Amino acid sequence: MNKEKYIAPEMEIVEFDNEDVITTSNELEQQ
């Protein structure tokens, strides 16, 4: 399933990346 996400258009990948970045930022701020 992860591989299919990568094949998806760039827009989908960017959206996924943004969510990952936001989650990492939140975790870092909490620590």
mmCIF entry with sequence, helices, sheets and N, C-alpha, C, O atoms, coordinates in Angstrom:
data_MODEL
# 
_entry.id   MODEL 
# 
_entity.id                         1 
_entity.type                       polymer 
_entity.pdbx_number_of_molecules   1 
# 
_entity_poly.entity_id                      1 
_entity_poly.type                           'polypeptide(L)' 
_entity_poly.nstd_linkage                   no 
_entity_poly.nstd_monomer                   no 
_entity_poly.pdbx_seq_one_letter_code       MNKEKYIAPEMEIVEFDNEDVITTSNELEQQ 
_entity_poly.pdbx_seq_one_letter_code_can   MNKEKYIAPEMEIVEFDNEDVITTSNELEQQ 
_entity_poly.pdbx_strand_id                 A 
# 
loop_
_entity_poly_seq.entity_id 
_entity_poly_seq.num 
_entity_poly_seq.mon_id 
_entity_poly_seq.hetero 
1 1  MET n 
1 2  ASN n 
1 3  LYS n 
1 4  GLU n 
1 5  LYS n 
1 6  TYR n 
1 7  ILE n 
1 8  ALA n 
1 9  PRO n 
1 10 GLU n 
1 11 MET n 
1 12 GLU n 
1 13 ILE n 
1 14 VAL n 
1 15 GLU n 
1 16 PHE n 
1 17 ASP n 
1 18 ASN n 
1 19 GLU n 
1 20 ASP n 
1 21 VAL n 
1 22 ILE n 
1 23 THR n 
1 24 THR n 
1 25 SER n 
1 26 ASN n 
1 27 GLU n 
1 28 LEU n 
1 29 GLU n 
1 30 GLN n 
1 31 GLN n 
# 
_struct_asym.id          A 
_struct_asym.entity_id   1 
# 
loop_
_struct_conf.conf_type_id 
_struct_conf.id 
_struct_conf.pdbx_PDB_helix_id 
_struct_conf.beg_label_comp_id 
_struct_conf.beg_label_asym_id 
_struct_conf.beg_label_seq_id 
_struct_conf.pdbx_beg_PDB_ins_code 
_struct_conf.end_label_comp_id 
_struct_conf.end_label_asym_id 
_struct_conf.end_label_seq_id 
_struct_conf.pdbx_end_PDB_ins_code 
_struct_conf.beg_auth_comp_id 
_struct_conf.beg_auth_asym_id 
_struct_conf.beg_auth_seq_id 
_struct_conf.end_auth_comp_id 
_struct_conf.end_auth_asym_id 
_struct_conf.end_auth_seq_id 
_struct_conf.pdbx_PDB_helix_class 
_struct_conf.details 
_struct_conf.pdbx_PDB_helix_length 
HELX_P HELX_P1 AA1 ASN A 2  ? ILE A 7  ? ASN A 2  ILE A 7  1 ? 6  
HELX_P HELX_P2 AA2 GLU A 10 ? GLN A 30 ? GLU A 10 GLN A 30 1 ? 21 
# 
_struct_conf_type.id          HELX_P 
_struct_conf_type.criteria    ? 
_struct_conf_type.reference   ? 
# 
loop_
_atom_site.group_PDB 
_atom_site.id 
_atom_site.type_symbol 
_atom_site.label_atom_id 
_atom_site.label_alt_id 
_atom_site.label_comp_id 
_atom_site.label_asym_id 
_atom_site.label_entity_id 
_atom_site.label_seq_id 
_atom_site.pdbx_PDB_ins_code 
_atom_site.Cartn_x 
_atom_site.Cartn_y 
_atom_site.Cartn_z 
_atom_site.occupancy 
_atom_site.B_iso_or_equiv 
_atom_site.pdbx_formal_charge 
_atom_site.auth_seq_id 
_atom_site.auth_comp_id 
_atom_site.auth_asym_id 
_atom_site.auth_atom_id 
_atom_site.pdbx_PDB_model_num 
ATOM 1   N N  . MET A 1 1  ? 0.858  -1.202 0.000  1.00 0.00 ? 1  MET A N  1 
ATOM 2   C CA . MET A 1 1  ? 0.000  0.000  0.000  1.00 0.00 ? 1  MET A CA 1 
ATOM 3   C C  . MET A 1 1  ? 0.893  1.251  0.000  1.00 0.00 ? 1  MET A C  1 
ATOM 4   O O  . MET A 1 1  ? 0.577  2.236  -0.667 1.00 0.00 ? 1  MET A O  1 
ATOM 5   N N  . ASN A 1 2  ? 1.993  1.214  0.738  1.00 0.00 ? 2  ASN A N  1 
ATOM 6   C CA . ASN A 1 2  ? 2.885  2.371  0.771  1.00 0.00 ? 2  ASN A CA 1 
ATOM 7   C C  . ASN A 1 2  ? 3.405  2.667  -0.632 1.00 0.00 ? 2  ASN A C  1 
ATOM 8   O O  . ASN A 1 2  ? 3.480  3.826  -1.043 1.00 0.00 ? 2  ASN A O  1 
ATOM 9   N N  . LYS A 1 3  ? 3.764  1.611  -1.366 1.00 0.00 ? 3  LYS A N  1 
ATOM 10  C CA . LYS A 1 3  ? 4.302  1.811  -2.711 1.00 0.00 ? 3  LYS A CA 1 
ATOM 11  C C  . LYS A 1 3  ? 3.267  2.514  -3.586 1.00 0.00 ? 3  LYS A C  1 
ATOM 12  O O  . LYS A 1 3  ? 3.624  3.385  -4.379 1.00 0.00 ? 3  LYS A O  1 
ATOM 13  N N  . GLU A 1 4  ? 2.013  2.156  -3.457 1.00 0.00 ? 4  GLU A N  1 
ATOM 14  C CA . GLU A 1 4  ? 0.973  2.786  -4.294 1.00 0.00 ? 4  GLU A CA 1 
ATOM 15  C C  . GLU A 1 4  ? 0.922  4.287  -4.010 1.00 0.00 ? 4  GLU A C  1 
ATOM 16  O O  . GLU A 1 4  ? 0.722  5.078  -4.932 1.00 0.00 ? 4  GLU A O  1 
ATOM 17  N N  . LYS A 1 5  ? 1.098  4.684  -2.772 1.00 0.00 ? 5  LYS A N  1 
ATOM 18  C CA . LYS A 1 5  ? 1.070  6.122  -2.425 1.00 0.00 ? 5  LYS A CA 1 
ATOM 19  C C  . LYS A 1 5  ? 2.198  6.828  -3.183 1.00 0.00 ? 5  LYS A C  1 
ATOM 20  O O  . LYS A 1 5  ? 2.011  7.928  -3.703 1.00 0.00 ? 5  LYS A O  1 
ATOM 21  N N  . TYR A 1 6  ? 3.372  6.186  -3.241 1.00 0.00 ? 6  TYR A N  1 
ATOM 22  C CA . TYR A 1 6  ? 4.510  6.805  -3.926 1.00 0.00 ? 6  TYR A CA 1 
ATOM 23  C C  . TYR A 1 6  ? 4.193  6.998  -5.405 1.00 0.00 ? 6  TYR A C  1 
ATOM 24  O O  . TYR A 1 6  ? 4.570  8.006  -6.002 1.00 0.00 ? 6  TYR A O  1 
ATOM 25  N N  . ILE A 1 7  ? 3.487  6.012  -5.999 1.00 0.00 ? 7  ILE A N  1 
ATOM 26  C CA . ILE A 1 7  ? 3.154  6.093  -7.432 1.00 0.00 ? 7  ILE A CA 1 
ATOM 27  C C  . ILE A 1 7  ? 2.131  7.214  -7.664 1.00 0.00 ? 7  ILE A C  1 
ATOM 28  O O  . ILE A 1 7  ? 2.054  7.772  -8.759 1.00 0.00 ? 7  ILE A O  1 
ATOM 29  N N  . ALA A 1 8  ? 1.355  7.535  -6.633 1.00 0.00 ? 8  ALA A N  1 
ATOM 30  C CA . ALA A 1 8  ? 0.328  8.581  -6.777 1.00 0.00 ? 8  ALA A CA 1 
ATOM 31  C C  . ALA A 1 8  ? 0.975  9.871  -7.286 1.00 0.00 ? 8  ALA A C  1 
ATOM 32  O O  . ALA A 1 8  ? 2.198  10.011 -7.254 1.00 0.00 ? 8  ALA A O  1 
ATOM 33  N N  . PRO A 1 9  ? 0.158  10.806 -7.752 1.00 0.00 ? 9  PRO A N  1 
ATOM 34  C CA . PRO A 1 9  ? 0.682  12.085 -8.276 1.00 0.00 ? 9  PRO A CA 1 
ATOM 35  C C  . PRO A 1 9  ? 1.531  12.810 -7.233 1.00 0.00 ? 9  PRO A C  1 
ATOM 36  O O  . PRO A 1 9  ? 1.459  12.505 -6.042 1.00 0.00 ? 9  PRO A O  1 
ATOM 37  N N  . GLU A 1 10 ? 2.326  13.760 -7.684 1.00 0.00 ? 10 GLU A N  1 
ATOM 38  C CA . GLU A 1 10 ? 3.191  14.521 -6.767 1.00 0.00 ? 10 GLU A CA 1 
ATOM 39  C C  . GLU A 1 10 ? 2.357  15.218 -5.684 1.00 0.00 ? 10 GLU A C  1 
ATOM 40  O O  . GLU A 1 10 ? 2.769  15.287 -4.526 1.00 0.00 ? 10 GLU A O  1 
ATOM 41  N N  . MET A 1 11 ? 1.199  15.725 -6.066 1.00 0.00 ? 11 MET A N  1 
ATOM 42  C CA . MET A 1 11 ? 0.339  16.422 -5.087 1.00 0.00 ? 11 MET A CA 1 
ATOM 43  C C  . MET A 1 11 ? 0.084  15.523 -3.877 1.00 0.00 ? 11 MET A C  1 
ATOM 44  O O  . MET A 1 11 ? 0.179  15.971 -2.735 1.00 0.00 ? 11 MET A O  1 
ATOM 45  N N  . GLU A 1 12 ? -0.239 14.256 -4.131 1.00 0.00 ? 12 GLU A N  1 
ATOM 46  C CA . GLU A 1 12 ? -0.530 13.331 -3.015 1.00 0.00 ? 12 GLU A CA 1 
ATOM 47  C C  . GLU A 1 12 ? 0.716  13.173 -2.144 1.00 0.00 ? 12 GLU A C  1 
ATOM 48  O O  . GLU A 1 12 ? 0.626  13.183 -0.916 1.00 0.00 ? 12 GLU A O  1 
ATOM 49  N N  . ILE A 1 13 ? 1.867  13.028 -2.776 1.00 0.00 ? 13 ILE A N  1 
ATOM 50  C CA . ILE A 1 13 ? 3.122  12.835 -2.024 1.00 0.00 ? 13 ILE A CA 1 
ATOM 51  C C  . ILE A 1 13 ? 3.386  14.078 -1.163 1.00 0.00 ? 13 ILE A C  1 
ATOM 52  O O  . ILE A 1 13 ? 3.771  13.960 0.000  1.00 0.00 ? 13 ILE A O  1 
ATOM 53  N N  . VAL A 1 14 ? 3.181  15.252 -1.734 1.00 0.00 ? 14 VAL A N  1 
ATOM 54  C CA . VAL A 1 14 ? 3.430  16.497 -0.985 1.00 0.00 ? 14 VAL A CA 1 
ATOM 55  C C  . VAL A 1 14 ? 2.518  16.547 0.235  1.00 0.00 ? 14 VAL A C  1 
ATOM 56  O O  . VAL A 1 14 ? 2.956  16.895 1.331  1.00 0.00 ? 14 VAL A O  1 
ATOM 57  N N  . GLU A 1 15 ? 1.243  16.197 0.041  1.00 0.00 ? 15 GLU A N  1 
ATOM 58  C CA . GLU A 1 15 ? 0.297  16.236 1.171  1.00 0.00 ? 15 GLU A CA 1 
ATOM 59  C C  . GLU A 1 15 ? 0.792  15.299 2.277  1.00 0.00 ? 15 GLU A C  1 
ATOM 60  O O  . GLU A 1 15 ? 0.770  15.650 3.457  1.00 0.00 ? 15 GLU A O  1 
ATOM 61  N N  . PHE A 1 16 ? 1.237  14.107 1.881  1.00 0.00 ? 16 PHE A N  1 
ATOM 62  C CA . PHE A 1 16 ? 1.704  13.131 2.875  1.00 0.00 ? 16 PHE A CA 1 
ATOM 63  C C  . PHE A 1 16 ? 2.938  13.687 3.592  1.00 0.00 ? 16 PHE A C  1 
ATOM 64  O O  . PHE A 1 16 ? 3.047  13.592 4.814  1.00 0.00 ? 16 PHE A O  1 
ATOM 65  N N  . ASP A 1 17 ? 3.868  14.270 2.821  1.00 0.00 ? 17 ASP A N  1 
ATOM 66  C CA . ASP A 1 17 ? 5.089  14.833 3.408  1.00 0.00 ? 17 ASP A CA 1 
ATOM 67  C C  . ASP A 1 17 ? 4.734  15.921 4.423  1.00 0.00 ? 17 ASP A C  1 
ATOM 68  O O  . ASP A 1 17 ? 5.298  15.971 5.516  1.00 0.00 ? 17 ASP A O  1 
ATOM 69  N N  . ASN A 1 18 ? 3.799  16.784 4.050  1.00 0.00 ? 18 ASN A N  1 
ATOM 70  C CA . ASN A 1 18 ? 3.420  17.876 4.951  1.00 0.00 ? 18 ASN A CA 1 
ATOM 71  C C  . ASN A 1 18 ? 2.916  17.324 6.280  1.00 0.00 ? 18 ASN A C  1 
ATOM 72  O O  . ASN A 1 18 ? 3.291  17.818 7.343  1.00 0.00 ? 18 ASN A O  1 
ATOM 73  N N  . GLU A 1 19 ? 2.073  16.308 6.220  1.00 0.00 ? 19 GLU A N  1 
ATOM 74  C CA . GLU A 1 19 ? 1.530  15.736 7.467  1.00 0.00 ? 19 GLU A CA 1 
ATOM 75  C C  . GLU A 1 19 ? 2.677  15.179 8.315  1.00 0.00 ? 19 GLU A C  1 
ATOM 76  O O  . GLU A 1 19 ? 2.703  15.356 9.533  1.00 0.00 ? 19 GLU A O  1 
ATOM 77  N N  . ASP A 1 20 ? 3.612  14.513 7.663  1.00 0.00 ? 20 ASP A N  1 
ATOM 78  C CA . ASP A 1 20 ? 4.751  13.950 8.396  1.00 0.00 ? 20 ASP A CA 1 
ATOM 79  C C  . ASP A 1 20 ? 5.547  15.062 9.079  1.00 0.00 ? 20 ASP A C  1 
ATOM 80  O O  . ASP A 1 20 ? 5.928  14.940 10.243 1.00 0.00 ? 20 ASP A O  1 
ATOM 81  N N  . VAL A 1 21 ? 5.790  16.139 8.347  1.00 0.00 ? 21 VAL A N  1 
ATOM 82  C CA . VAL A 1 21 ? 6.577  17.256 8.896  1.00 0.00 ? 21 VAL A CA 1 
ATOM 83  C C  . VAL A 1 21 ? 5.847  17.859 10.092 1.00 0.00 ? 21 VAL A C  1 
ATOM 84  O O  . VAL A 1 21 ? 6.459  18.128 11.126 1.00 0.00 ? 21 VAL A O  1 
ATOM 85  N N  . ILE A 1 22 ? 4.548  18.070 9.954  1.00 0.00 ? 22 ILE A N  1 
ATOM 86  C CA . ILE A 1 22 ? 3.762  18.673 11.042 1.00 0.00 ? 22 ILE A CA 1 
ATOM 87  C C  . ILE A 1 22 ? 3.832  17.772 12.282 1.00 0.00 ? 22 ILE A C  1 
ATOM 88  O O  . ILE A 1 22 ? 4.014  18.254 13.400 1.00 0.00 ? 22 ILE A O  1 
ATOM 89  N N  . THR A 1 23 ? 3.686  16.472 12.072 1.00 0.00 ? 23 THR A N  1 
ATOM 90  C CA . THR A 1 23 ? 3.717  15.539 13.212 1.00 0.00 ? 23 THR A CA 1 
ATOM 91  C C  . THR A 1 23 ? 5.084  15.605 13.888 1.00 0.00 ? 23 THR A C  1 
ATOM 92  O O  . THR A 1 23 ? 5.171  15.631 15.116 1.00 0.00 ? 23 THR A O  1 
ATOM 93  N N  . THR A 1 24 ? 6.146  15.633 13.092 1.00 0.00 ? 24 THR A N  1 
ATOM 94  C CA . THR A 1 24 ? 7.496  15.681 13.667 1.00 0.00 ? 24 THR A CA 1 
ATOM 95  C C  . THR A 1 24 ? 7.674  16.983 14.448 1.00 0.00 ? 24 THR A C  1 
ATOM 96  O O  . THR A 1 24 ? 8.219  16.966 15.552 1.00 0.00 ? 24 THR A O  1 
ATOM 97  N N  . SER A 1 25 ? 7.229  18.098 13.898 1.00 0.00 ? 25 SER A N  1 
ATOM 98  C CA . SER A 1 25 ? 7.363  19.395 14.571 1.00 0.00 ? 25 SER A CA 1 
ATOM 99  C C  . SER A 1 25 ? 6.626  19.363 15.907 1.00 0.00 ? 25 SER A C  1 
ATOM 100 O O  . SER A 1 25 ? 7.156  19.816 16.922 1.00 0.00 ? 25 SER A O  1 
ATOM 101 N N  . ASN A 1 26 ? 5.418  18.832 15.910 1.00 0.00 ? 26 ASN A N  1 
ATOM 102 C CA . ASN A 1 26 ? 4.634  18.769 17.149 1.00 0.00 ? 26 ASN A CA 1 
ATOM 103 C C  . ASN A 1 26 ? 5.367  17.921 18.183 1.00 0.00 ? 26 ASN A C  1 
ATOM 104 O O  . ASN A 1 26 ? 5.456  18.304 19.350 1.00 0.00 ? 26 ASN A O  1 
ATOM 105 N N  . GLU A 1 27 ? 5.883  16.795 17.771 1.00 0.00 ? 27 GLU A N  1 
ATOM 106 C CA . GLU A 1 27 ? 6.585  15.907 18.717 1.00 0.00 ? 27 GLU A CA 1 
ATOM 107 C C  . GLU A 1 27 ? 7.824  16.612 19.270 1.00 0.00 ? 27 GLU A C  1 
ATOM 108 O O  . GLU A 1 27 ? 8.108  16.519 20.465 1.00 0.00 ? 27 GLU A O  1 
ATOM 109 N N  . LEU A 1 28 ? 8.548  17.302 18.423 1.00 0.00 ? 28 LEU A N  1 
ATOM 110 C CA . LEU A 1 28 ? 9.758  18.004 18.865 1.00 0.00 ? 28 LEU A CA 1 
ATOM 111 C C  . LEU A 1 28 ? 9.386  19.103 19.862 1.00 0.00 ? 28 LEU A C  1 
ATOM 112 O O  . LEU A 1 28 ? 10.051 19.259 20.886 1.00 0.00 ? 28 LEU A O  1 
ATOM 113 N N  . GLU A 1 29 ? 8.344  19.854 19.574 1.00 0.00 ? 29 GLU A N  1 
ATOM 114 C CA . GLU A 1 29 ? 7.922  20.948 20.469 1.00 0.00 ? 29 GLU A CA 1 
ATOM 115 C C  . GLU A 1 29 ? 7.500  20.387 21.825 1.00 0.00 ? 29 GLU A C  1 
ATOM 116 O O  . GLU A 1 29 ? 7.810  20.967 22.865 1.00 0.00 ? 29 GLU A O  1 
ATOM 117 N N  . GLN A 1 30 ? 6.797  19.264 21.811 1.00 0.00 ? 30 GLN A N  1 
ATOM 118 C CA . GLN A 1 30 ? 6.329  18.661 23.071 1.00 0.00 ? 30 GLN A CA 1 
ATOM 119 C C  . GLN A 1 30 ? 7.531  18.221 23.908 1.00 0.00 ? 30 GLN A C  1 
ATOM 120 O O  . GLN A 1 30 ? 7.532  18.387 25.128 1.00 0.00 ? 30 GLN A O  1 
ATOM 121 N N  . GLN A 1 31 ? 8.540  17.669 23.265 1.00 0.00 ? 31 GLN A N  1 
ATOM 122 C CA . GLN A 1 31 ? 9.727  17.201 23.998 1.00 0.00 ? 31 GLN A CA 1 
ATOM 123 C C  . GLN A 1 31 ? 10.448 18.409 24.572 1.00 0.00 ? 31 GLN A C  1 
ATOM 124 O O  . GLN A 1 31 ? 11.478 18.258 25.230 1.00 0.00 ? 31 GLN A O  1 
# 
